[in-house]
Amino acid sequence: MGVPGPSTSPTSDGPRFQEILEALRADIVGGRLAVGERLPTEQELCLRFRASRYTVREALRRLQDMGLIVRRQGSGSVVAASKVDGRFHNSISSLAELVQYAADTKLEVLAVETILITGRTADLLHSPPDVPWVRVSALRRQPPERTPFCYTEIFLPAAYADVARAIGTFPTAVYAVVESRYGVRVEEVVQSIEATTADANLASRLSVEPGATILTVTRHYLDPDGRVIEVAVNSHPAGRYRYEITLHRAD
C-alpha cells in the first residue's frame, strides 16, 4: 500500500494544507508566534487542525520555502522571519521534490525549436555535434508573483519532441512525462551550480541590467546507462532565489 500524500480536499480557500499554511502564516505575521519561537509540534498541529501528519508537513514545508520558518531534524520548527522576503526558496533532495517544484511554480513557454547542436551546446548535452535536439525557452514564476525568478532552457533529444511541444501544459516535471510516455527511467540527476553574469538576452528576459549577477543551476537527467534524457539550464537573478541543501552524517 502506498504512503498517502498531503490532503488536497478543497476548502473555501483551497487545499487543506493551504488552510493550515495561511493560519500559521497569520500567527507569524501577526506576532502571535515571534521570531525565534518554536512552533507547536507536528502532533499538536495535527490535533489543532484535525489533519494528517502528511498534510501538516506540507504546510510546514511551504512555510520554510517562504523563509518564515526553519525546520531542524530532531528539534522541530522555529520562526525565522516575520515576513516573506520575496525570494523563491528551493530545497530539493529527491526526484519527487523536483516534481513538486514543477507543480508549485508556473512555467511560461517563450519558444520551442529544433536545433542542430554544435560546439559548446554539444558539450553541454554530452552529445556528438550536428545531432537534432529540441530546445524550449521559458520563464518560471511563483504565483501570485508576476516577476520571473528563473529563465530556463530545457533540452530534449528530438525523439521526445512531442513532450517538448507540450511543456507548459502539464503540472509535473518534464522528465516524469518522458518516463511515462517512453518507458525510460531517470537513474541519476547530476546538478552543477555556477555564478555567472547576465548577457543582453538574459538580462532582457529577467528584467535585470546586463552584467547583473546570475546563479545558473544546470541539471543533467541520466538513464541507467548514463545517456542524457533531459538537460535543464536554469538562470536565477541575485535576490530572487535561494537554494538550500541539507547534509546528514552517514555514520
SEZA-364406 format. One line per 5 residues: number of its first residue (from 1); their letters; for each residue x, y, z of N, C-alpha, C, O. Coordinates in steps of 0.1 Angstrom, whole numbers, plus 5000, padded with zeros to 4 digits. Each point is the difference from the previous one (the first is absolute). Layout:
BEGIN
NUM) a) X,Y,Z,X,Y,Z,X,Y,Z,X,Y,Z | ...
***
This chain:
BEGIN
1) mgvpg) 5009,4988,5000,4991,5012,5000,5009,5012,5000,5009,5001,5008 | 4988,5009,4983,5008,5012,5000,4998,5009,5012,4990,4999,5007 | 5019,5010,4995,4999,5010,5011,4992,5011,4995,5003,5006,4990 | 4987,4999,5017,4991,5011,4996,5008,5013,5000,5008,5002,5008 | 4988,5006,4982,5006,5013,5000,4992,5010,5007,4990,4996,5007
6) pstsp) 5013,5017,4993,4993,5010,5007,4986,5001,4994,4998,4999,4988 | 4992,5004,5021,4986,5001,4996,4998,5012,4992,5005,5011,5003 | 4988,4987,4986,4997,5011,4991,4985,5002,4999,4995,5007,4990 | 4997,4988,5019,4986,5002,4999,4997,5015,5002,5005,5006,5009 | 4987,4999,4982,4998,5015,5000,4993,5005,5011,4991,4994,5006
11) tsdgp) 5012,5019,4998,4993,5008,5010,4996,5012,4992,5003,5002,4988 | 4992,5008,5020,4996,5013,4993,5012,5007,4995,4999,5009,4991 | 5013,4988,5015,5012,5007,4997,5010,4991,4992,5011,5005,4997 | 4985,4983,4999,5009,4992,4993,5003,4987,5007,4992,4996,5009 | 5019,4997,4988,5004,4987,5006,5001,5001,5015,5002,5011,5005
16) rfqei) 4997,4978,5002,5001,5000,5014,5013,5005,5006,5000,5008,5009 | 5011,4989,4984,5013,5005,5005,5001,5015,4999,5006,5006,5008 | 4987,4999,4982,5000,5015,4998,4993,5007,5011,5004,5011,5005 | 4986,4983,5000,4992,5005,5012,5009,5001,5012,5001,5010,5008 | 5007,4979,4994,5009,4999,5012,5011,5011,4998,5004,5007,5009
21) lealr) 5002,4993,4979,5011,5010,4997,4995,5014,5003,5007,5007,5006 | 4981,4997,4989,4996,5013,5002,4997,5004,5015,5003,5011,5004 | 4992,4979,5003,4998,5002,5015,5013,5002,5007,5001,5009,5008 | 5009,4983,4989,5013,5002,5006,5008,5012,4996,5006,5007,5008 | 4992,4996,4979,5006,5013,4995,4994,5012,5007,5007,5009,5003
26) adivg) 4980,4991,4999,4993,5011,5007,5006,5001,5014,5001,5011,5005 | 5001,4977,5002,5006,5001,5013,5014,5006,5001,5003,5007,5009 | 5005,4990,4980,5013,5005,5000,5000,5015,4996,5007,5008,5007 | 4986,4996,4983,5000,5014,4995,4993,5008,5011,5004,5012,5002 | 4986,4983,5005,4993,5008,5010,5007,5000,5013,4996,5007,5010
31) grlav) 5016,4986,4992,5008,5001,5012,4996,4990,5011,5005,5001,5010 | 4985,4991,4987,4996,4990,5010,5010,4989,5001,5001,4994,5011 | 5007,5004,4979,5012,4992,5000,5012,5009,4997,5001,5004,4988 | 5007,4998,5021,5011,5010,4998,5012,4993,4994,5002,4988,5001 | 5007,5020,4993,5012,4995,4994,5008,4994,5011,5002,5006,5011
36) gerlp) 5003,4982,4986,5008,4992,5010,4991,4991,5008,5005,4991,5008 | 4982,5010,4992,4991,4992,5007,4998,4986,4993,4999,5000,4988 | 5000,4990,5020,4997,4987,4994,4985,4998,4997,4992,5003,5008 | 5005,4991,4980,4987,4997,4997,4995,4988,5008,5008,4992,5005 | 4979,5006,4996,4995,4988,5006,5005,4988,4993,5004,5001,4988
41) teqel) 4996,4987,5018,5005,4988,4994,4991,4996,4989,4988,5005,4999 | 5016,4986,4992,4992,4995,4989,4987,4993,5006,4989,5002,4995 | 5013,4991,5016,4988,4993,5006,4990,5010,5005,4988,4999,4999 | 5017,5012,5007,4991,5011,5005,4993,5007,4989,4988,5003,5001 | 5019,4999,4988,4994,5006,4988,4989,4991,4994,4990,5005,4995
46) clrfr) 5013,4982,5005,4990,4990,4995,4987,5001,5008,4989,5000,4994 | 5013,5001,5019,4988,5001,5009,4993,5013,4998,4987,5000,5000 | 5020,5011,4999,4994,5013,4999,4992,5001,4987,4989,5005,5000 | 5017,4990,4989,4993,5002,4987,4992,4987,4995,4994,5000,4990 | 5007,4990,5019,4993,4987,4996,5005,4996,4986,4991,4996,4992
51) asryt) 5022,5003,5006,5005,4997,4987,5011,4989,5002,5005,4997,5011 | 4998,4996,4978,5010,4990,5001,5014,5006,5001,5002,5012,4998 | 5008,4980,5007,5014,5005,5001,5005,5004,4986,5008,5009,4999 | 4988,4984,4991,5005,5003,4986,4996,5014,4996,5007,5007,4994 | 4980,4996,5009,4995,5013,4996,5007,5011,5008,5003,5011,4995
56) vreal) 4999,4987,5018,5007,5010,5009,5014,5002,4995,5005,5011,4999 | 5002,4978,4997,5014,5001,4995,5000,5008,4987,5010,5007,4998 | 4980,4991,4993,5000,5008,4988,4999,5015,5003,5006,5008,4994 | 4985,4995,5015,4999,5015,5004,5013,5005,5006,5004,5011,4997 | 5002,4981,5011,5013,5005,5006,5011,5001,4989,5008,5009,5001
61) rrlqd) 4992,4982,4990,5010,5000,4989,4998,5013,4992,5010,5007,4997 | 4978,4997,5001,4998,5012,4992,5003,5013,5008,5004,5010,4995 | 4993,4990,5018,5004,5011,5009,5016,5001,5000,5005,5012,5000 | 5002,4977,4999,5014,5001,5000,5005,5005,4986,5009,5008,5000 | 4984,4988,4989,5003,5006,4987,4998,5015,5000,5007,5006,4992
66) mgliv) 4984,4999,5016,4998,5014,5000,5010,5008,5009,5001,5012,5000 | 5007,4980,5007,5010,5006,5009,4995,5004,5013,5007,5007,5008 | 4981,4989,4996,4994,5004,5012,5004,4991,5012,5001,5004,5011 | 5002,4983,4986,5004,4991,5011,5013,4992,4995,5002,5000,4988 | 5005,4995,5021,5010,4990,4997,4997,4987,5008,4995,5000,5011
71) rrqgs) 5007,4989,4982,4997,4987,5006,5013,4992,5002,5008,4999,4991 | 4994,4997,5022,5012,4993,5003,4996,4986,5005,4992,4998,5009 | 5015,4992,4985,4997,4986,5004,5003,4998,5015,5010,5003,5005 | 4979,4992,5001,5002,4997,5015,4996,5011,5009,4999,4998,5012 | 5000,5015,4982,4997,5011,5009,4988,5008,4996,4997,5011,5006
76) gsvva) 4996,4985,4984,4987,5006,4995,5002,5013,4992,5011,5001,4994 | 4979,5007,5005,5000,5012,4991,5001,5013,5009,4993,5001,5010 | 5015,5008,4985,5002,5013,5007,4997,5011,4991,5003,5000,4988 | 4990,5011,5017,4997,5012,4992,5013,5007,4996,5008,5003,5009 | 4995,4999,4978,5012,5006,4996,4998,5015,4995,5010,5007,5001
81) askvd) 4978,4996,4995,4998,5014,4996,4985,5003,5001,4991,4991,5001 | 5006,5022,5000,4986,5004,5002,4993,5004,4987,4988,5003,5000 | 5019,4996,4989,4994,5003,4987,5008,4993,4989,5012,4997,5002 | 4981,5000,4987,5006,4993,4989,5010,5010,4993,4997,5012,4998 | 5015,4982,4999,5011,5009,4995,4999,5003,4985,5008,5007,4995
86) grfhn) 4982,4986,4998,4999,5003,4986,5008,4991,4991,4998,5000,4988 | 5011,4992,5017,5008,4991,4992,4992,4987,4999,4992,4996,5008 | 5011,4996,4981,4995,4987,4999,5010,4991,5007,5012,4999,4996 | 4984,4993,5014,5009,4991,5008,4998,4986,4994,4989,4995,4999 | 5022,4999,4999,4999,4986,4994,5009,4991,5007,5012,5002,5002
91) sissl) 4982,4987,5003,5007,4989,5007,4997,4987,4993,4989,4995,5002 | 5020,4999,4991,4997,4988,4993,5011,4989,5003,5012,5003,4999 | 4983,4986,5006,5009,4989,5004,4995,4987,4993,5007,4989,5003 | 4983,5011,4989,4996,4988,4993,4993,5003,4987,4996,5012,4998 | 5002,4978,4994,4993,5002,4987,4985,5004,5003,4994,5008,4992
96) aelvq) 5000,4986,5019,4986,5004,5003,4999,5015,5003,4990,5006,4996 | 5020,5000,5010,5000,5014,5003,5001,5008,4987,4996,5012,4999 | 5011,4983,4991,5000,5007,4987,4986,5000,4993,4997,5010,4994 | 4996,4980,5008,4986,4999,4995,4992,5011,5008,4992,5007,4993 | 5010,4994,5020,4992,5010,5008,5004,5014,4996,4991,5009,4999
101) yaadt) 5022,4993,4998,5004,5013,4996,4993,5004,4987,4996,5012,4999 | 5003,4979,4992,4993,5003,4987,4985,5003,5002,4994,5009,4994 | 5000,4984,5016,4986,5002,5003,4997,5013,5007,4990,5007,4999 | 5020,4998,5009,4998,5012,5008,5003,5013,4993,4997,5011,5005 | 5009,4988,4983,5004,5012,4993,4993,5000,4986,4995,4990,4995
106) klevl) 5005,5022,4999,4994,5002,4987,5010,5002,4989,5009,5008,5001 | 4990,4984,4988,5009,5000,4989,4994,5007,4988,4989,4995,4996 | 5017,5016,4999,4995,5007,4988,5009,4997,4989,5012,5005,5000 | 4984,4987,4990,5008,4996,4989,5001,5012,4990,4990,5006,4996 | 5023,4997,5001,5002,5011,4990,5003,4995,4986,4996,5006,4990
111) aveti) 5011,4983,5009,5003,4994,4987,5003,4985,5001,5006,4996,5009 | 4991,4997,4980,5003,4986,4998,5006,4999,4987,4994,5003,4990 | 5019,4992,5009,5006,4999,4987,5009,4988,4999,5006,4996,5010 | 4995,4998,4978,5009,4989,4998,5014,5006,4995,5000,5008,4990 | 5011,4988,5016,5013,5005,4996,5009,4989,4997,4999,4989,5006
116) litgr) 5011,5013,4986,5012,4991,4998,5011,5005,5009,5005,5011,4998 | 4998,4982,5012,5010,5005,5010,5014,4999,4995,5004,4992,4992 | 5004,5018,5012,5014,5001,4997,5007,5006,5012,4994,5005,5009 | 5019,4994,4990,5009,5006,5010,4997,4998,5014,4998,4989,5005 | 5001,5022,5002,4997,5000,5015,4987,4994,5003,4999,4993,5011
121) tadll) 4991,5008,4981,4987,4994,5003,5001,4985,4999,4994,4993,5008 | 5014,5002,4982,5002,4985,4999,5007,4995,5013,4997,4990,5005 | 5013,5018,4999,5007,4996,5013,4990,5000,5012,5001,4991,5008 | 4991,5019,4993,4990,5001,5010,4991,4988,5001,4997,4995,5010 | 4999,5001,4978,4990,4989,4999,5007,4986,4999,4993,4990,4999
126) hsppd) 5020,5010,5002,5007,4987,5000,4996,4992,4987,4998,4988,5000 | 5002,5020,4989,4995,4994,4987,5009,5003,4989,5007,5010,5000 | 4994,4981,4990,5008,5004,4988,4994,5012,4993,4988,5003,5002 | 5020,5005,4991,4995,5011,4993,4991,4996,4988,5000,4989,4996 | 4992,5021,4999,4991,4998,4989,4989,4990,5002,4996,4993,4991
131) vpwvr) 5000,5005,5021,4989,4992,5004,4988,5008,5004,5002,5010,5007 | 4986,4987,4988,4989,5008,5004,4995,4999,5014,4998,4988,5005 | 5000,5023,5002,4994,5000,5013,4989,5011,5000,4999,5008,4991 | 4992,4991,5018,4989,5010,5001,5004,5009,5013,5002,4995,5010 | 4997,5018,4987,5003,5010,5011,4987,5008,5003,4994,5005,4992
136) vsalr) 5003,4995,5021,4988,5007,5005,5005,5012,5009,5007,4997,5009 | 4990,5015,4987,5003,5011,5008,4988,5005,5008,4989,5001,4994 | 5013,5002,5019,4988,5003,5008,5004,5008,5012,5011,5001,5004 | 4979,5006,5002,5001,5007,5012,4992,4993,5011,4990,4995,4998 | 5016,5005,5014,4993,4993,5011,4997,5011,5011,5008,5008,5004
141) rqppe) 4979,4991,5001,4996,5009,5010,4994,4992,5012,4996,4989,4999 | 5003,5018,5013,4993,4994,5011,4988,5008,5002,5000,5012,5005 | 4988,4983,4992,4988,5007,5002,4998,5004,5014,5003,4993,5009 | 4992,5019,4994,4994,5010,4990,5010,5010,4995,4996,5010,4993 | 5017,4988,5009,5010,5010,4996,5000,5000,4984,4999,4990,4994
146) rtpfc) 5003,5022,5001,5000,5002,4985,5014,5000,4995,5003,4997,4988 | 5007,5007,5020,5014,5001,4996,5006,4986,5000,4999,4993,5010 | 5007,5002,4979,5005,4987,5000,5012,4999,5009,5008,5009,5001 | 4994,4979,5005,5012,4998,5008,5010,4991,4993,5011,4997,5005 | 4985,4999,4982,5009,4991,4993,4997,5001,4985,4989,5000,4995
151) yteif) 5022,5000,4997,4999,4997,4986,5006,4987,4997,5011,4997,5005 | 4982,4994,4989,5004,4986,4998,5001,4996,4986,4991,5004,4991 | 5019,4988,5005,5001,4994,4987,5000,4985,5003,5008,4994,5007 | 4982,4999,4987,4999,4985,5001,5003,4994,4987,4995,5004,4990 | 5015,4986,5010,5004,4993,4988,4995,4986,5001,5003,4993,5010
156) lpaay) 4991,5002,4979,4996,4986,4999,5005,4995,4987,5000,5007,4990 | 5003,4980,5010,5003,4993,4987,4988,5002,4990,4989,5000,5005 | 5014,5000,4982,4989,5002,4991,4989,4989,5000,4989,5003,4997 | 5015,4986,5008,4990,4989,5001,4989,5003,5010,4990,4994,5000 | 5013,5016,5009,4990,5004,5010,4993,5013,4997,4996,5007,5009
161) advar) 5004,4996,4978,4995,5013,4995,4985,5003,5005,4997,5011,5002 | 4995,4978,4998,4986,5002,5004,4999,5005,5014,4991,5008,5003 | 5018,4987,5006,5000,5004,5014,5004,5015,5000,4994,5008,5008 | 5016,4996,4985,5005,5013,4999,4989,5010,4996,4999,5011,5006 | 4993,4985,4984,4990,5009,4995,4988,5002,5011,4993,5009,4999
166) aigtf) 5006,4981,5010,4990,5001,5010,5004,5006,5013,4992,5002,5009 | 5021,5002,4992,5005,5006,5013,4992,5012,5003,4998,5009,4991 | 4998,4993,5021,4992,5011,5004,4985,4996,5001,4992,5008,5006 | 5004,4981,4989,4986,4995,5000,4998,4990,5011,4989,4996,5003 | 5022,4998,5002,4998,4990,5011,5007,5005,5013,5011,5006,4999
171) ptavy) 4983,4991,5012,5005,5005,5013,5009,4991,5007,4998,4996,5012 | 5012,4999,4981,5010,4991,5006,5013,5002,4993,5001,5007,4991 | 5009,4986,5014,5014,5001,4994,5001,4994,4986,4993,4990,4998 | 5015,5016,4994,5001,4995,4986,5005,4986,5000,4995,4992,4992 | 5015,5005,5016,5006,4986,5000,4989,4990,5003,5001,4989,4995
176) avves) 4990,5014,5014,4989,4991,5004,4991,4996,4988,4996,4989,4999 | 5002,5021,4992,4991,4998,4988,5008,4991,4990,4994,4991,4994 | 5019,5012,5005,5008,4992,4991,5000,4985,5005,4998,4991,4992 | 5004,5007,5021,4999,4987,5005,4987,4993,4997,5000,4988,4996 | 4989,5019,5007,4987,4994,4998,4997,4996,4985,4994,4990,4997
181) rygvr) 5010,5019,4994,4996,4998,4986,5010,4990,4993,4995,4993,4991 | 5017,5007,5013,5010,4992,4992,5006,4988,5008,5008,4993,4995 | 4987,5005,5017,5005,4988,5008,5014,5001,5004,5006,4989,5003 | 5001,5023,4997,5013,5001,5004,5000,5003,5015,4990,5003,5006 | 5022,4997,5000,5000,5003,5015,5012,5009,5003,5012,4997,4996
186) veevv) 4986,5014,5011,5011,5008,5005,5006,4993,5012,4994,4998,5010 | 5019,4999,4989,5007,4994,5011,5007,5010,5008,5002,4998,5012 | 5003,5013,4982,5008,5009,5007,4998,5014,4995,4998,5002,4988 | 5003,5008,5020,5000,5014,4996,5013,5007,5005,5003,5000,5012 | 5005,5004,4979,5012,5007,5003,4998,5015,4999,4996,5005,4990
191) qsiea) 5007,5002,5021,4997,5014,5001,5013,5008,5002,5008,4996,5008 | 4993,5015,4985,5011,5009,5002,4995,5014,5002,4989,5004,4994 | 5017,5004,5015,4996,5014,5003,5012,5009,4998,5011,4997,5005 | 4986,5013,4987,5011,5010,4996,4995,5014,5001,4989,5003,4996 | 5020,5006,5009,4997,5014,5000,5005,5006,4987,5011,4998,4996
196) ttada) 4980,5009,4997,5003,5006,4987,4995,5014,4999,4995,5005,5010 | 5005,5001,4978,4994,5013,4999,4991,5000,4988,5001,4991,4991 | 4989,5018,5009,4990,5000,4989,5005,5007,4988,5004,5011,5000 | 4994,4982,4988,5003,5007,4987,4987,5008,4997,4990,4999,5007 | 5010,5007,4981,4989,5009,4997,4987,4993,4998,4990,5004,5005
201) nlasr) 5011,4983,4989,4987,4993,4998,4994,4995,5014,4988,5002,5002 | 5021,4993,5006,4995,4995,5013,4995,5012,5009,4990,4998,5007 | 5017,5013,4992,4996,5012,5008,4986,5004,4996,4992,5004,5009 | 5005,4996,4978,4987,5005,4995,4989,4990,5005,4989,5004,5003 | 5014,4983,4997,4991,4990,5004,4996,5001,5015,4988,4999,5004
206) lsvep) 5022,5005,5004,4998,5000,5015,4998,5014,5005,4999,5002,5012 | 5001,5008,4980,4998,5014,5004,5011,5004,5010,4998,5006,5010 | 5015,4991,4986,5011,5005,5008,5010,5007,4990,4998,5000,4988 | 5012,5006,5018,5010,5007,4992,5010,4990,4994,5003,4991,5007 | 5002,5012,4981,5010,4991,4995,5012,5000,5009,5004,5011,5005
211) gatil) 5002,4978,4998,5011,4999,5009,4996,4997,5014,5008,4998,5009 | 4979,5001,4994,4995,4997,5013,5003,4986,5004,5002,4991,4992 | 5000,5007,5021,5004,4986,5005,4988,4990,4998,4989,5003,5004 | 5015,4986,4991,4990,4989,4997,5005,4987,5006,5012,4997,5000 | 4979,4996,5006,5003,4986,5005,4995,4990,4990,4988,5000,4998
216) tvtrh) 5021,4992,4996,4995,4991,4990,5001,4986,5006,5010,4995,5004 | 4978,4998,4995,4999,4986,5005,4998,4991,4988,4989,5002,4994 | 5020,4989,5003,4998,4991,4989,4998,4986,5005,5008,4995,5008 | 4982,4998,4987,4997,4987,5003,5000,4991,4988,4994,5002,4990 | 5014,4987,5011,5000,4989,4990,4993,4988,5006,5003,4995,5010
221) yldpd) 4986,5001,4982,4992,4988,5004,5005,4988,4992,5000,5000,4988 | 5005,4990,5019,5007,4989,4994,4992,4987,5002,4994,4998,5011 | 5006,4993,4979,4994,4987,5001,5010,4990,5006,5011,5004,5003 | 4985,4984,5000,5009,4991,5007,5014,4997,4992,5010,4996,5006 | 4990,5007,4981,5012,4998,4992,5008,5013,4999,5010,5001,4992
226) grvie) 4985,5009,5014,5007,5013,5000,4997,5009,4988,5006,5010,4998 | 4984,4986,4994,4995,5008,4989,4992,5012,5005,4992,4999,5009 | 5009,5012,4984,4993,5012,5004,4986,5000,4995,4997,4998,4988 | 4993,5003,5021,4986,5000,4997,4995,5015,4999,4992,5003,4992 | 5014,5005,5016,4996,5015,5000,5011,5008,5006,5008,4995,5009
231) vavns) 4994,5017,4987,5009,5010,5006,4992,5012,5002,4993,5005,4991 | 5007,5001,5022,4993,5012,5003,5011,5010,5005,5007,4997,5010 | 4993,5015,4984,5009,5011,5004,4991,5011,5006,4993,5006,4992 | 5008,4996,5021,4992,5010,5007,5008,5012,5005,5009,4998,5007 | 4987,5014,4988,5007,5012,5004,4992,5008,5009,4989,5004,4997
236) hpagr) 5017,5000,5015,4992,5007,5011,5007,5013,5003,5012,5000,5003 | 4981,5011,4997,5006,5013,5004,5003,5000,5015,4993,4994,5008 | 5018,5013,4995,5003,5001,5015,4989,5007,5007,4994,5010,4994 | 5002,4986,5017,4990,5006,5008,4986,4994,4998,4991,5004,5007 | 5007,4987,4983,4987,4995,4997,4999,4985,5003,4990,4993,4999
241) yryei) 5022,5001,5005,5000,4985,5002,5010,4996,5010,5011,5006,5002 | 4985,4984,5006,5009,4994,5010,4999,4985,4999,4989,4995,5001 | 5023,4999,4998,5000,4985,4999,5006,4995,5013,5010,5004,5005 | 4982,4986,5001,5004,4995,5013,5003,4985,4998,4993,4992,4994 | 5018,5004,5012,5005,4986,5000,5002,4995,5015,5007,5007,5007
246) tlhra) 4987,4982,4996,5002,4995,5014,5009,4987,4999,4996,4991,4992 | 5014,5009,5016,5009,4988,5000,4999,4993,5013,4999,5006,5010 | 5001,4980,4989,4999,4992,5012,5012,4991,5001,5005,4996,4990 | 5000,5002,5022,5011,4991,5002,4997,4986,4996,4988,4995,5003 | 5021,4998,4991,4998,4986,4996,5003,4990,5011,4996,4989,5000
251) d) 5012,5016,5010,5004,4991,5011,4991,5001,5012,5002,4993,5010
***
